[in-house]
């Protein structure tokens, strides 16, 4: 059971996913900082309202509802989505398009000695797991 879990964790897609989550969290923090420290004050300077999260708040039976907080979260999401699209997705699509046209060469396959070393590594790992 432990060996199966170890193989699952060490698979390439799990590691790639973990890296993506960490990078996404870091990018989210950057975009949140930009929104809170540049865009929100800019909107406050133009519109006269420093923070929309406190607007449109009402209470029913001591339960507080805040439509402004929902609108602020939607705006933050849109800015984060735009940053991910323009910083990650669009450049990757351009690169794939260039590779398809032949402008950008495909990455070279590993050398034969590297493939041989990888095969030896895999055989040793399989022998260790037995």
FIKOLZA-1660 file (N, C-alpha, C; in steps of 0.1 Angstrom, whole numbers, plus 5000, padded with zeros to 4 digits):
% residues 130
   i   px   py   pz ch aa at
   1 5008 4988 5000  A  X  N
   1 5000 5000 5000  A  X CA
   1 5009 5013 5000  A  X  C
   2 5019 5013 5008  A  X  N
   2 5028 5024 5008  A  X CA
   2 5036 5026 4995  A  X  C
   3 5040 5015 4989  A  X  N
   3 5047 5016 4976  A  X CA
   3 5037 5022 4965  A  X  C
   4 5025 5017 4965  A  X  N
   4 5015 5023 4956  A  X CA
   4 5013 5038 4958  A  X  C
   5 5013 5042 4970  A  X  N
   5 5011 5056 4973  A  X CA
   5 5023 5064 4969  A  X  C
   6 5035 5058 4971  A  X  N
   6 5048 5065 4967  A  X CA
   6 5048 5066 4952  A  X  C
   7 5044 5056 4944  A  X  N
   7 5044 5057 4930  A  X CA
   7 5034 5067 4925  A  X  C
   8 5023 5068 4932  A  X  N
   8 5013 5078 4928  A  X CA
   8 5018 5092 4930  A  X  C
   9 5025 5094 4941  A  X  N
   9 5030 5108 4945  A  X CA
   9 5041 5111 4935  A  X  C
  10 5050 5102 4931  A  X  N
  10 5061 5105 4923  A  X CA
  10 5058 5105 4908  A  X  C
  11 5045 5103 4904  A  X  N
  11 5042 5104 4890  A  X CA
  11 5043 5119 4886  A  X  C
  12 5046 5121 4873  A  X  N
  12 5049 5134 4868  A  X CA
  12 5037 5143 4869  A  X  C
  13 5024 5138 4867  A  X  N
  13 5013 5147 4867  A  X CA
  13 5010 5152 4881  A  X  C
  14 5012 5144 4891  A  X  N
  14 5010 5148 4905  A  X CA
  14 5019 5159 4909  A  X  C
  15 5032 5158 4905  A  X  N
  15 5042 5168 4908  A  X CA
  15 5039 5181 4900  A  X  C
  16 5035 5179 4887  A  X  N
  16 5031 5191 4879  A  X CA
  16 5019 5198 4885  A  X  C
  17 5010 5190 4890  A  X  N
  17 4998 5196 4896  A  X CA
  17 5002 5204 4909  A  X  C
  18 5010 5198 4917  A  X  N
  18 5015 5205 4929  A  X CA
  18 5022 5218 4926  A  X  C
  19 5030 5218 4916  A  X  N
  19 5037 5230 4912  A  X CA
  19 5027 5240 4907  A  X  C
  20 5017 5236 4900  A  X  N
  20 5007 5245 4895  A  X CA
  20 4999 5251 4906  A  X  C
  21 4996 5244 4916  A  X  N
  21 4989 5249 4928  A  X CA
  21 4997 5260 4935  A  X  C
  22 5010 5257 4937  A  X  N
  22 5019 5266 4944  A  X CA
  22 5021 5279 4936  A  X  C
  23 5023 5277 4923  A  X  N
  23 5025 5289 4914  A  X CA
  23 5011 5297 4914  A  X  C
  24 5000 5290 4913  A  X  N
  24 4987 5297 4913  A  X CA
  24 4985 5304 4926  A  X  C
  25 4988 5299 4937  A  X  N
  25 4987 5306 4950  A  X CA
  25 4995 5318 4950  A  X  C
  26 5008 5317 4945  A  X  N
  26 5017 5329 4945  A  X CA
  26 5012 5339 4936  A  X  C
  27 5007 5335 4924  A  X  N
  27 5001 5345 4914  A  X CA
  27 4989 5351 4920  A  X  C
  28 4981 5343 4927  A  X  N
  28 4969 5349 4933  A  X CA
  28 4972 5359 4944  A  X  C
  29 4983 5357 4951  A  X  N
  29 4987 5367 4961  A  X CA
  29 4991 5380 4955  A  X  C
  30 4999 5379 4943  A  X  N
  30 5003 5390 4936  A  X CA
  30 4992 5398 4931  A  X  C
  31 4982 5391 4924  A  X  N
  31 4971 5398 4918  A  X CA
  31 4962 5404 4929  A  X  C
  32 4960 5397 4940  A  X  N
  32 4952 5403 4951  A  X CA
  32 4959 5416 4956  A  X  C
  33 4972 5416 4957  A  X  N
  33 4979 5428 4962  A  X CA
  33 4977 5439 4952  A  X  C
  34 4978 5436 4939  A  X  N
  34 4976 5446 4929  A  X CA
  34 4962 5452 4930  A  X  C
  35 4952 5443 4931  A  X  N
  35 4938 5447 4932  A  X CA
  35 4936 5456 4944  A  X  C
  36 4941 5451 4956  A  X  N
  36 4938 5459 4969  A  X CA
  36 4946 5472 4970  A  X  C
  37 4958 5472 4964  A  X  N
  37 4967 5484 4966  A  X CA
  37 4968 5493 4954  A  X  C
  38 4963 5489 4942  A  X  N
  38 4963 5498 4931  A  X CA
  38 4949 5500 4925  A  X  C
  39 4942 5490 4922  A  X  N
  39 4930 5491 4914  A  X CA
  39 4919 5496 4923  A  X  C
  40 4917 5490 4935  A  X  N
  40 4907 5495 4945  A  X CA
  40 4909 5510 4948  A  X  C
  41 4921 5514 4952  A  X  N
  41 4922 5528 4955  A  X CA
  41 4920 5537 4943  A  X  C
  42 4923 5532 4931  A  X  N
  42 4920 5540 4919  A  X CA
  42 4905 5541 4916  A  X  C
  43 4898 5530 4918  A  X  N
  43 4883 5531 4917  A  X CA
  43 4878 5540 4928  A  X  C
  44 4883 5539 4940  A  X  N
  44 4879 5548 4951  A  X CA
  44 4881 5563 4948  A  X  C
  45 4893 5566 4941  A  X  N
  45 4896 5579 4938  A  X CA
  45 4886 5584 4927  A  X  C
  46 4883 5575 4918  A  X  N
  46 4874 5579 4907  A  X CA
  46 4859 5580 4911  A  X  C
  47 4855 5570 4919  A  X  N
  47 4841 5569 4923  A  X CA
  47 4837 5574 4936  A  X  C
  48 4847 5576 4945  A  X  N
  48 4844 5582 4958  A  X CA
  48 4841 5571 4968  A  X  C
  49 4841 5558 4964  A  X  N
  49 4837 5548 4974  A  X CA
  49 4850 5539 4976  A  X  C
  50 4856 5539 4988  A  X  N
  50 4869 5532 4990  A  X CA
  50 4868 5517 4990  A  X  C
  51 4856 5512 4994  A  X  N
  51 4855 5497 4994  A  X CA
  51 4841 5493 4992  A  X  C
  52 4838 5485 4982  A  X  N
  52 4824 5482 4979  A  X CA
  52 4819 5470 4988  A  X  C
  53 4828 5463 4995  A  X  N
  53 4824 5452 5003  A  X CA
  53 4814 5456 5014  A  X  C
  54 4814 5468 5018  A  X  N
  54 4805 5473 5029  A  X CA
  54 4792 5478 5024  A  X  C
  55 4791 5479 5011  A  X  N
  55 4779 5485 5005  A  X CA
  55 4768 5473 5004  A  X  C
  56 4756 5477 5002  A  X  N
  56 4745 5468 5000  A  X CA
  56 4744 5457 5011  A  X  C
  57 4746 5461 5023  A  X  N
  57 4745 5452 5034  A  X CA
  57 4731 5453 5041  A  X  C
  58 4725 5442 5043  A  X  N
  58 4712 5442 5050  A  X CA
  58 4711 5430 5060  A  X  C
  59 4702 5432 5069  A  X  N
  59 4701 5422 5080  A  X CA
  59 4686 5416 5080  A  X  C
  60 4685 5403 5082  A  X  N
  60 4672 5396 5084  A  X CA
  60 4674 5387 5095  A  X  C
  61 4666 5389 5106  A  X  N
  61 4667 5381 5118  A  X CA
  61 4681 5379 5123  A  X  C
  62 4688 5390 5124  A  X  N
  62 4702 5390 5129  A  X CA
  62 4712 5383 5120  A  X  C
  63 4708 5379 5108  A  X  N
  63 4717 5374 5098  A  X CA
  63 4721 5385 5089  A  X  C
  64 4734 5387 5087  A  X  N
  64 4739 5398 5079  A  X CA
  64 4742 5393 5065  A  X  C
  65 4737 5400 5055  A  X  N
  65 4739 5397 5041  A  X CA
  65 4747 5408 5035  A  X  C
  66 4757 5406 5027  A  X  N
  66 4765 5416 5021  A  X CA
  66 4767 5414 5006  A  X  C
  67 4759 5420 4998  A  X  N
  67 4761 5419 4984  A  X CA
  67 4774 5425 4979  A  X  C
  68 4778 5436 4986  A  X  N
  68 4790 5443 4982  A  X CA
  68 4802 5433 4983  A  X  C
  69 4803 5425 4993  A  X  N
  69 4814 5415 4995  A  X CA
  69 4814 5405 4983  A  X  C
  70 4802 5401 4979  A  X  N
  70 4801 5392 4968  A  X CA
  70 4806 5399 4955  A  X  C
  71 4802 5411 4953  A  X  N
  71 4807 5418 4941  A  X CA
  71 4822 5420 4941  A  X  C
  72 4827 5423 4953  A  X  N
  72 4842 5425 4954  A  X CA
  72 4849 5412 4951  A  X  C
  73 4844 5400 4956  A  X  N
  73 4850 5387 4953  A  X CA
  73 4849 5384 4938  A  X  C
  74 4838 5388 4931  A  X  N
  74 4837 5385 4917  A  X CA
  74 4847 5394 4909  A  X  C
  75 4849 5406 4913  A  X  N
  75 4859 5415 4907  A  X CA
  75 4873 5409 4909  A  X  C
  76 4876 5405 4921  A  X  N
  76 4889 5399 4923  A  X CA
  76 4891 5386 4915  A  X  C
  77 4881 5378 4914  A  X  N
  77 4882 5366 4905  A  X CA
  77 4885 5370 4891  A  X  C
  78 4877 5380 4886  A  X  N
  78 4879 5384 4872  A  X CA
  78 4894 5389 4869  A  X  C
  79 4899 5396 4879  A  X  N
  79 4913 5401 4877  A  X CA
  79 4923 5390 4878  A  X  C
  80 4921 5380 4887  A  X  N
  80 4930 5369 4887  A  X CA
  80 4929 5360 4875  A  X  C
  81 4916 5358 4870  A  X  N
  81 4915 5350 4857  A  X CA
  81 4921 5358 4845  A  X  C
  82 4920 5371 4845  A  X  N
  82 4927 5378 4834  A  X CA
  82 4942 5377 4835  A  X  C
  83 4947 5378 4847  A  X  N
  83 4962 5377 4849  A  X CA
  83 4966 5363 4844  A  X  C
  84 4959 5352 4848  A  X  N
  84 4963 5339 4844  A  X CA
  84 4963 5337 4829  A  X  C
  85 4952 5343 4823  A  X  N
  85 4951 5342 4809  A  X CA
  85 4962 5349 4801  A  X  C
  86 4964 5362 4805  A  X  N
  86 4974 5369 4798  A  X CA
  86 4989 5366 4801  A  X  C
  87 4991 5361 4813  A  X  N
  87 5005 5357 4817  A  X CA
  87 5009 5343 4814  A  X  C
  88 4999 5334 4814  A  X  N
  88 5002 5319 4812  A  X CA
  88 4996 5314 4800  A  X  C
  89 4983 5315 4799  A  X  N
  89 4976 5308 4788  A  X CA
  89 4979 5313 4774  A  X  C
  90 4978 5326 4772  A  X  N
  90 4981 5332 4759  A  X CA
  90 4995 5330 4755  A  X  C
  91 5005 5332 4763  A  X  N
  91 5019 5328 4758  A  X CA
  91 5021 5314 4754  A  X  C
  92 5014 5305 4762  A  X  N
  92 5016 5290 4759  A  X CA
  92 5008 5287 4746  A  X  C
  93 4997 5293 4744  A  X  N
  93 4990 5291 4731  A  X CA
  93 4998 5296 4719  A  X  C
  94 5005 5308 4721  A  X  N
  94 5013 5313 4710  A  X CA
  94 5025 5303 4707  A  X  C
  95 5031 5298 4718  A  X  N
  95 5042 5289 4717  A  X CA
  95 5038 5276 4709  A  X  C
  96 5026 5271 4713  A  X  N
  96 5021 5259 4706  A  X CA
  96 5018 5262 4692  A  X  C
  97 5013 5274 4689  A  X  N
  97 5010 5277 4675  A  X CA
  97 5023 5279 4667  A  X  C
  98 5033 5284 4673  A  X  N
  98 5046 5285 4666  A  X CA
  98 5052 5272 4663  A  X  C
  99 5051 5263 4673  A  X  N
  99 5056 5249 4671  A  X CA
  99 5049 5242 4660  A  X  C
 100 5035 5244 4659  A  X  N
 100 5027 5238 4649  A  X CA
 100 5032 5243 4635  A  X  C
 101 5035 5256 4634  A  X  N
 101 5039 5261 4621  A  X CA
 101 5054 5258 4618  A  X  C
 102 5061 5253 4628  A  X  N
 102 5075 5250 4625  A  X CA
 102 5084 5261 4628  A  X  C
 103 5079 5272 4633  A  X  N
 103 5088 5283 4636  A  X CA
 103 5096 5280 4648  A  X  C
 104 5090 5275 4659  A  X  N
 104 5097 5271 4671  A  X CA
 104 5100 5256 4671  A  X  C
 105 5112 5252 4672  A  X  N
 105 5115 5237 4671  A  X CA
 105 5109 5230 4683  A  X  C
 106 5105 5218 4681  A  X  N
 106 5101 5209 4692  A  X CA
 106 5113 5206 4701  A  X  C
 107 5110 5204 4714  A  X  N
 107 5121 5201 4723  A  X CA
 107 5128 5188 4718  A  X  C
 108 5141 5187 4719  A  X  N
 108 5148 5175 4715  A  X CA
 108 5145 5164 4724  A  X  C
 109 5145 5152 4719  A  X  N
 109 5143 5140 4727  A  X CA
 109 5156 5138 4735  A  X  C
 110 5155 5131 4747  A  X  N
 110 5167 5129 4755  A  X CA
 110 5177 5120 4747  A  X  C
 111 5190 5122 4749  A  X  N
 111 5200 5114 4743  A  X CA
 111 5199 5100 4747  A  X  C
 112 5205 5091 4738  A  X  N
 112 5204 5077 4741  A  X CA
 112 5209 5073 4754  A  X  C
 113 5220 5079 4758  A  X  N
 113 5226 5075 4771  A  X CA
 113 5217 5079 4783  A  X  C
 114 5210 5090 4781  A  X  N
 114 5201 5095 4791  A  X CA
 114 5189 5085 4792  A  X  C
 115 5184 5080 4781  A  X  N
 115 5173 5070 4781  A  X CA
 115 5178 5057 4787  A  X  C
 116 5190 5053 4785  A  X  N
 116 5195 5041 4791  A  X CA
 116 5196 5043 4806  A  X  C
 117 5201 5054 4811  A  X  N
 117 5202 5057 4825  A  X CA
 117 5188 5057 4831  A  X  C
 118 5178 5063 4825  A  X  N
 118 5165 5062 4830  A  X CA
 118 5159 5048 4831  A  X  C
 119 5162 5040 4821  A  X  N
 119 5158 5026 4821  A  X CA
 119 5164 5019 4833  A  X  C
 120 5177 5021 4835  A  X  N
 120 5184 5014 4846  A  X CA
 120 5178 5019 4860  A  X  C
 121 5175 5032 4861  A  X  N
 121 5169 5037 4873  A  X CA
 121 5156 5031 4876  A  X  C
 122 5148 5029 4865  A  X  N
 122 5135 5023 4867  A  X CA
 122 5136 5008 4871  A  X  C
 123 5145 5001 4865  A  X  N
 123 5147 4987 4868  A  X CA
 123 5152 4986 4883  A  X  C
 124 5161 4995 4887  A  X  N
 124 5166 4994 4901  A  X CA
 124 5154 4998 4911  A  X  C
 125 5146 5007 4907  A  X  N
 125 5135 5011 4916  A  X CA
 125 5125 4999 4917  A  X  C
 126 5122 4992 4906  A  X  N
 126 5113 4981 4906  A  X CA
 126 5119 4970 4914  A  X  C
 127 5132 4967 4914  A  X  N
 127 5138 4957 4921  A  X CA
 127 5138 4960 4936  A  X  C
 128 5139 4973 4940  A  X  N
 128 5138 4977 4954  A  X CA
 128 5124 4975 4960  A  X  C
 129 5114 4977 4951  A  X  N
 129 5100 4976 4956  A  X CA
 129 5096 4962 4958  A  X  C
 130 5103 4952 4953  A  X  N
 130 5100 4938 4954  A  X CA
 130 5104 4932 4967  A  X  C
% end
